[in-house]
């Protein structure tokens, strides 16, 4: 005999539902929920929360894991625990995208004049004001037309990509265009440091002349030490894991359009950063300016 008819028989025989449930190891809540076929408050809340989780995950381009989904839900006014979010994401089959290590693209210049490291691995957001310390690097994207190279300039305080450029070559003009764009967009009120690795593009005489003309002090990390430029490395791991490595790119133009949309419409404006207290670069800058 199934649990439900047995309890009903016990009840009709003058026995309490409580006692019958105890004998069978069934909670009274479960009995009444099954009897009425009405989901309980927790099940209803789980269904509502699961729907919101699916929306947040889709809005993140299927990239957010539990911490960022939970942070976004809290910002949207949803009261829920991280473990509950994790349980519902597992039930929905949702997971975040994880970063892969990238290859080295810049080639150290052994003949370059020695420049100081003015950052010394201090990439904490509150270490300096916005537009006083920038960093950048170069990465590559495989397309059916050949390689496309991406150079960036990132504000260390806000994590915002303030300048970027793409090209089909690795000459100094690529990194120069990214720096010029950053200065034109941001127009720093005072001196700004730009930190990079010792790639020959960044240590060239032409780049040094451009930096001097723009009022930018150049800083470089040590040869072969990826942690000396960890923030720039982290951005490339993010854009590769969430965009560039997720699909094939038939043309350089298609890849560039996708990079533009990712950086300008998603990463700078909406993507949550754990180092910023789960805020976007735009929200973080607005909060600091208030």
C-alpha positions in Angstrom: 0.0 0.0 0.0 1.4 3.5 -0.9 2.1 6.1 1.8 -0.8 8.3 1.0 -3.7 5.7 1.2 -2.2 4.2 4.3 -2.2 7.6 6.1 -5.8 8.2 4.9 -6.9 4.8 6.3 -5.2 5.6 9.6 -7.0 8.9 9.7 -10.4 7.4 9.0 -9.7 4.8 11.7 -9.5 7.5 14.3 -5.7 7.7 14.4 -3.9 11.0 14.0 -2.1 12.0 10.8 0.9 12.9 13.0 1.2 9.4 14.3 0.8 7.8 10.9 3.5 10.0 9.4 5.9 9.2 12.3 5.3 5.5 11.7 6.2 5.8 8.0 8.9 8.4 8.4 7.1 11.0 6.4 6.7 14.7 7.3 3.2 16.1 7.7 4.1 18.9 5.3 5.0 16.3 2.6 1.7 14.5 3.2 -0.4 17.6 2.9 1.6 18.9 -0.1 1.0 15.5 -1.9 -2.6 15.4 -0.8 -3.4 18.9 -2.2 -1.0 18.7 -5.1 -0.1 22.3 -4.4 3.7 23.2 -4.3 4.9 24.6 -1.0 6.3 28.1 -0.6 9.9 26.9 -1.0 9.2 25.1 -4.2 7.4 28.2 -5.6 10.3 30.4 -4.6 12.8 28.0 -6.1 10.9 28.1 -9.4 10.8 31.9 -9.4 14.5 32.2 -8.5 15.5 29.6 -11.1 13.8 31.7 -13.8 15.7 34.8 -12.7 18.9 32.8 -12.6 18.4 31.7 -16.2 17.9 35.3 -17.2 21.0 36.6 -15.5 23.1 33.7 -16.9 21.8 34.4 -20.4 22.4 38.1 -20.1 26.0 37.4 -19.1 26.5 35.5 -22.4 26.4 32.3 -20.5 29.7 33.3 -18.8 28.7 33.9 -15.1 29.3 31.2 -12.5 27.7 31.1 -9.1 29.5 34.1 -7.4 28.6 36.6 -10.2 25.0 35.2 -10.6 24.5 35.5 -6.9 26.0 39.1 -6.8 23.7 40.2 -9.7 20.6 38.7 -8.0 21.5 40.6 -4.8 21.9 43.8 -6.8 18.5 43.2 -8.4 16.9 43.0 -4.9 16.7 39.2 -4.7 17.3 37.8 -1.2 19.0 34.4 -1.6 22.0 32.5 -0.4 24.9 31.5 -2.6 24.4 27.8 -1.9 20.8 28.0 -3.0 21.9 29.7 -6.3 24.5 26.9 -6.8 21.9 24.2 -6.2 19.5 25.8 -8.7 22.2 26.3 -11.3 23.2 22.7 -11.1 19.5 21.7 -11.6 19.3 24.0 -14.6 22.6 22.7 -16.0 24.2 26.2 -15.9 27.8 26.9 -15.2 30.3 29.7 -15.7 33.1 29.8 -18.3 36.6 29.3 -17.0 39.7 30.9 -18.1 42.5 29.2 -20.0 46.1 30.1 -20.0 47.2 32.2 -23.0 50.4 32.0 -25.0 53.0 34.7 -25.1 52.7 37.1 -28.0 55.2 39.9 -27.2 58.9 39.4 -27.8 61.3 40.9 -25.3 63.8 43.3 -26.7 67.2 42.6 -25.2 68.6 45.8 -26.6 65.9 48.0 -25.1 66.9 50.6 -22.6 66.1 49.6 -19.0 62.9 51.2 -17.7 61.6 51.0 -14.1 58.6 49.0 -12.8 56.4 51.8 -11.4 53.6 49.4 -10.5 55.4 46.6 -8.7 52.4 44.2 -9.0 50.1 46.6 -7.1 46.9 46.2 -9.1 44.4 47.0 -6.3 41.6 49.3 -7.4 41.9 51.7 -4.4 45.7 52.1 -4.7 45.3 55.3 -6.9 42.8 57.6 -8.5 41.2 56.8 -11.9 43.3 57.7 -14.9 46.6 57.8 -13.0 47.7 54.2 -13.7 47.1 52.2 -16.8 48.3 48.8 -18.1 48.1 46.9 -21.3 49.2 44.0 -23.4 48.8 42.3 -26.8 46.9 39.0 -27.6 46.0 37.2 -30.8 42.8 35.9 -32.4 42.8 33.1 -35.0 40.5 33.9 -38.0 40.1 32.1 -41.3 41.9 35.1 -42.9 44.8 34.8 -40.6 45.8 36.3 -37.2 44.2 39.3 -35.7 46.1 41.1 -32.9 44.4 43.0 -30.1 46.2 45.7 -28.0 44.6 47.1 -24.8 45.0 50.0 -22.3 43.2 49.3 -19.0 42.6 51.6 -16.1 44.0 49.8 -13.0 41.6 51.6 -10.6 38.4 50.8 -12.4 39.3 47.8 -14.7 37.8 49.8 -17.6 39.3 49.2 -21.0 40.0 52.8 -21.9 41.7 52.2 -25.2 42.1 49.3 -27.6 43.2 48.6 -31.2 43.3 45.7 -33.6 45.6 45.0 -36.6 46.9 42.1 -38.7 50.5 42.9 -37.6 52.5 43.2 -34.4 54.3 46.4 -35.2 54.5 49.4 -32.8 51.7 51.1 -34.6 49.2 48.7 -33.0 50.1 49.6 -29.4 50.5 53.2 -30.3 46.9 53.4 -31.6 45.6 51.9 -28.4 47.5 54.4 -26.3 46.4 57.3 -28.4 42.8 56.2 -28.2 43.0 56.0 -24.4 44.4 59.5 -24.1 41.9 61.0 -26.5 39.0 59.3 -24.7 40.0 60.0 -21.1 42.0 63.2 -21.3 43.9 62.5 -18.0 44.0 65.6 -15.8 47.5 64.8 -14.5 50.4 62.5 -15.1 49.5 58.9 -16.0 51.6 55.7 -15.8 51.3 53.1 -18.5 52.6 49.6 -17.5 53.4 46.8 -19.9 55.7 43.9 -20.4 59.1 44.2 -22.1 57.8 43.4 -25.6 59.7 45.1 -28.3 56.6 47.1 -29.4 56.5 48.8 -25.9 60.2 49.4 -25.6 60.7 50.9 -29.0 62.0 54.4 -29.4 58.9 55.4 -31.4 56.6 54.3 -28.6 58.7 56.2 -26.0 58.5 59.4 -28.2 54.7 59.0 -28.4 54.4 58.5 -24.6 56.4 61.6 -24.0 54.3 63.6 -26.3 51.1 62.4 -24.6 52.5 63.0 -21.1 52.6 59.3 -20.2 55.3 57.7 -18.1 56.3 54.2 -19.2 56.7 51.3 -16.8 57.7 47.7 -17.5 57.7 44.4 -15.6 60.4 41.9 -15.5 61.2 39.6 -18.4 59.1 36.4 -18.3 57.1 37.4 -15.2 53.4 37.3 -16.1 52.4 38.4 -12.6 54.1 41.7 -13.2 51.3 42.5 -15.7 48.6 40.3 -14.1 45.6 42.7 -14.8 46.2 42.8 -18.5 46.7 39.0 -18.5 43.4 38.6 -16.6 41.4 40.7 -19.1 42.7 38.6 -22.0 41.8 35.4 -20.2 38.3 36.8 -19.7 37.7 37.9 -23.3 39.1 34.7 -24.6 37.1 32.5 -22.3 33.8 34.4 -22.7 34.0 35.4 -26.4 37.0 34.7 -28.6 37.5 31.0 -27.9 33.7 30.2 -28.0 33.3 30.2 -31.8 35.3 30.2 -35.0 35.9 33.6 -36.7 35.6 33.6 -40.5 37.0 37.1 -40.9 39.1 39.7 -39.0 36.2 42.2 -39.5 33.8 39.8 -37.7 36.2 39.3 -34.8 36.7 43.0 -34.5 33.0 43.8 -34.4 32.5 41.2 -31.7 35.4 42.6 -29.7 33.9 46.1 -30.0 30.5 44.9 -28.8 32.0 42.9 -25.9 34.3 45.7 -24.6 32.0 48.7 -25.2 28.6 47.3 -24.6 29.2 44.6 -22.0 32.6 44.5 -20.3 32.9 48.2 -19.5 29.3 48.9 -18.7 27.8 45.7 -17.2 30.2 42.9 -16.4 30.6 42.4 -12.7 34.2 42.4 -11.3 34.9 40.6 -8.0 37.8 43.0 -7.3 35.3 45.9 -7.6 32.9 44.5 -5.0 30.9 42.9 -7.9 30.3 46.1 -9.7 31.0 47.0 -13.3 33.8 49.4 -14.3 31.2 52.1 -15.2 29.3 51.7 -11.9 32.6 51.7 -9.9 33.7 55.0 -11.6 30.4 56.6 -11.0 30.5 55.6 -7.3 34.0 57.1 -7.0 33.0 60.3 -8.7 29.9 60.8 -6.5 
